[in-house]
Amino acid sequence: MSIPSPADEALVCSARSCRAAAVWALEWNNPRLHDADRRKTWLACDEHRSTLGGFLDARGFLRAVTPVPGSPTLDV
């Protein structure tokens, strides 16, 4: 029996109580706390992409939204 590594685990949405598969990576930073080139990442399912992105964008933190590697969004 092998122990799964974090790389083997499915990525899930960062929204509270959401267990859906993540298909979007929302890259952000807080310019008051982080260097300009530092990026933190929240993961989002299709349903929560706009709410999580809106939260970050309203604060001026959102830097990029990209598909998660291996997600079906790359096929669109």
Stockholm file with secondary structure:
# STOCKHOLM 1.0

chainA/1-76         MSIPSPADEALVCSARSCRAAAVWALEWNNPRLHDADRRKTWLACDEHRSTLGGFLDARGFLRAVTPVPGSPTLDV
#=GR chainA/1-76 SS CCCCCGGGSCCBCCSTTCCSBCCEEEEECCTTTSCTTCCEEEEECTTTHHHHHHHHHHTTCEEEEEECTTSGGGGC
#=GC SS_cons        CCCCCGGGSCCBCCSTTCCSBCCEEEEECCTTTSCTTCCEEEEECTTTHHHHHHHHHHTTCEEEEEECTTSGGGGC
//
